[in-house]
Amino acid sequence: VYKRQVSTQSTGLTKPKPKPNQPKNKTKKMSNTGVTITDACVNEFTQFKLKAKYRYIIFKVTDNLKEIVIEKLGDPSKTYKQFLEELPADDCRYAVFNFEYDSGSDGKRSKVVFFLWAPDSSTIKHKMIYAGTKDAIKKSLEGLQIEIQATDRSEIDETEVLNKCKLISK
């Protein structure tokens, strides 16, 4: 976004100057789609990661397709099965889950798993929006260890996720 400088002395390009006294935006800009992620999403993810405050967080894009917001917070007593029941059958979602498992001789482990849930029954527009903002939300949520993109329940089956976690642990 460069403007041509109008002057008799110079014909170079200059960056436009920022407008003074503009309030700082409380959201982070997303690439490609223009959808933003709210600070609340990042703050709650930090609580999830550092203080084990939640078992999972489910994020959604608002109906006006402008922001990513928190839809549900799962308390630490929730199970993976309960998490799966929270995912809608016909719409896309992002989610993070603290997946705990026993790795045998190495003892108990846990991984922060990022999900892009885009069921076949969701609209093409929503699939495009979610796919286009996935990299930006992943960059905002630092510390994700495993990514799973799923279009049907078999791809997010607990056994499948466990196998991916064990593969990464090796």
PLY file of the C-alpha trace (Angstrom):
ply
format ascii 1.0
element vertex 170
property float x
property float y
property float z
element edge 169
property int vertex1
property int vertex2
end_header
0.00 0.00 0.00
2.29 2.67 -1.31
1.27 6.11 -2.54
2.99 8.16 -5.15
4.54 11.21 -3.52
3.54 14.44 -5.24
6.50 16.77 -5.23
8.78 18.58 -7.66
11.85 17.26 -5.84
11.08 13.54 -5.61
8.99 11.00 -7.47
9.71 8.05 -5.16
7.21 5.91 -3.33
6.54 6.38 0.37
4.53 4.47 2.94
1.39 6.25 4.10
1.68 7.62 7.62
-0.53 6.07 10.31
-3.42 8.18 11.52
-2.80 9.60 15.01
-4.98 8.71 18.00
-6.44 5.55 16.49
-7.57 3.11 19.19
-5.78 -0.21 19.32
-7.90 -3.03 17.99
-8.80 -5.78 20.49
-8.61 -8.43 17.79
-5.82 -9.88 15.71
-6.15 -9.72 11.95
-6.54 -12.97 10.09
-4.88 -13.58 6.76
-6.69 -14.40 3.52
-10.31 -14.12 4.70
-10.40 -10.97 6.84
-11.79 -12.92 9.80
-10.23 -11.88 13.12
-9.54 -13.81 16.31
-10.57 -12.11 19.52
-8.16 -11.57 22.40
-10.52 -13.61 24.60
-9.74 -16.68 22.48
-6.01 -16.23 22.94
-6.34 -15.45 26.67
-8.52 -18.49 27.40
-6.17 -20.69 25.38
-3.31 -19.48 27.58
-5.32 -20.48 30.68
-6.07 -23.83 29.04
-2.42 -24.49 28.29
-0.67 -23.15 31.37
-3.17 -23.73 34.17
-5.10 -26.76 32.85
-8.26 -24.76 33.47
-10.20 -26.59 30.72
-10.15 -29.98 28.99
-11.10 -28.38 25.68
-12.13 -25.17 23.96
-14.38 -25.04 20.90
-14.13 -21.97 18.67
-16.52 -20.82 15.96
-16.69 -18.12 13.34
-19.51 -15.68 14.10
-22.61 -15.66 11.90
-21.48 -12.44 10.21
-18.15 -14.16 9.32
-16.09 -11.40 10.95
-14.57 -12.95 14.12
-13.52 -16.21 15.72
-15.03 -16.50 19.20
-15.24 -19.11 21.94
-18.33 -21.28 21.68
-17.74 -23.74 24.54
-15.31 -24.35 27.38
-15.05 -27.91 28.70
-14.13 -28.26 32.36
-11.24 -30.62 33.24
-13.57 -33.48 34.22
-15.00 -33.78 30.67
-14.07 -36.77 28.51
-13.08 -37.06 24.87
-16.48 -38.60 24.13
-18.23 -35.57 25.66
-16.00 -33.30 23.57
-17.02 -35.12 20.37
-20.70 -34.75 21.29
-20.23 -30.96 21.41
-19.09 -30.78 17.77
-22.03 -29.97 15.47
-22.97 -32.51 12.80
-23.49 -29.90 10.08
-21.15 -26.97 10.71
-17.42 -26.33 10.97
-15.49 -25.61 14.17
-11.96 -25.18 15.48
-11.11 -26.85 18.76
-8.21 -27.61 21.08
-8.20 -30.61 23.37
-5.78 -31.66 26.11
-5.42 -35.32 25.11
-4.00 -37.45 27.93
-2.83 -41.01 27.34
-0.62 -43.76 28.73
2.43 -44.43 26.58
3.35 -47.67 28.34
6.88 -47.71 29.70
7.21 -43.92 29.27
4.27 -43.27 31.60
1.44 -40.79 31.23
1.66 -38.12 28.55
-0.52 -35.34 27.22
-0.64 -33.44 23.96
-2.45 -30.27 22.95
-4.39 -31.30 19.85
-5.80 -28.74 17.42
-8.87 -29.76 15.41
-10.35 -28.34 12.25
-13.79 -29.96 12.12
-15.35 -29.51 8.67
-18.05 -32.14 8.17
-19.16 -32.97 4.64
-22.65 -31.69 5.47
-21.47 -28.13 6.20
-21.75 -25.42 3.55
-18.97 -24.87 1.05
-18.71 -21.23 2.13
-18.08 -22.22 5.76
-15.53 -24.85 4.73
-13.67 -22.20 2.71
-13.74 -19.65 5.56
-12.48 -22.17 8.11
-9.77 -23.52 5.79
-8.67 -19.97 4.93
-8.31 -18.88 8.57
-6.79 -22.11 9.95
-3.13 -21.05 9.68
-3.80 -17.69 11.31
-5.62 -19.19 14.32
-2.85 -21.76 14.70
-0.26 -18.95 14.81
-2.31 -17.11 17.45
-2.60 -20.21 19.65
1.05 -20.91 20.45
1.97 -24.35 21.73
-0.20 -26.61 19.59
1.44 -30.02 19.22
-0.79 -32.02 16.87
-3.20 -30.97 14.14
-6.15 -33.02 12.98
-8.39 -32.04 10.07
-11.56 -34.07 9.94
-14.59 -34.29 7.69
-16.32 -37.20 9.43
-16.40 -38.82 12.87
-14.08 -41.70 11.90
-11.20 -39.23 11.42
-11.53 -37.98 15.00
-12.12 -41.35 16.61
-10.25 -41.61 19.91
-8.08 -44.46 18.58
-7.01 -42.36 15.57
-6.04 -39.42 17.78
-4.19 -41.72 20.20
-2.19 -43.21 17.30
-1.18 -39.72 16.10
-0.14 -38.74 19.64
1.99 -41.86 20.05
3.56 -41.34 16.63
4.62 -37.80 17.57
5.99 -38.98 20.95
8.54 -41.30 19.33
0 1
1 2
2 3
3 4
4 5
5 6
6 7
7 8
8 9
9 10
10 11
11 12
12 13
13 14
14 15
15 16
16 17
17 18
18 19
19 20
20 21
21 22
22 23
23 24
24 25
25 26
26 27
27 28
28 29
29 30
30 31
31 32
32 33
33 34
34 35
35 36
36 37
37 38
38 39
39 40
40 41
41 42
42 43
43 44
44 45
45 46
46 47
47 48
48 49
49 50
50 51
51 52
52 53
53 54
54 55
55 56
56 57
57 58
58 59
59 60
60 61
61 62
62 63
63 64
64 65
65 66
66 67
67 68
68 69
69 70
70 71
71 72
72 73
73 74
74 75
75 76
76 77
77 78
78 79
79 80
80 81
81 82
82 83
83 84
84 85
85 86
86 87
87 88
88 89
89 90
90 91
91 92
92 93
93 94
94 95
95 96
96 97
97 98
98 99
99 100
100 101
101 102
102 103
103 104
104 105
105 106
106 107
107 108
108 109
109 110
110 111
111 112
112 113
113 114
114 115
115 116
116 117
117 118
118 119
119 120
120 121
121 122
122 123
123 124
124 125
125 126
126 127
127 128
128 129
129 130
130 131
131 132
132 133
133 134
134 135
135 136
136 137
137 138
138 139
139 140
140 141
141 142
142 143
143 144
144 145
145 146
146 147
147 148
148 149
149 150
150 151
151 152
152 153
153 154
154 155
155 156
156 157
157 158
158 159
159 160
160 161
161 162
162 163
163 164
164 165
165 166
166 167
167 168
168 169
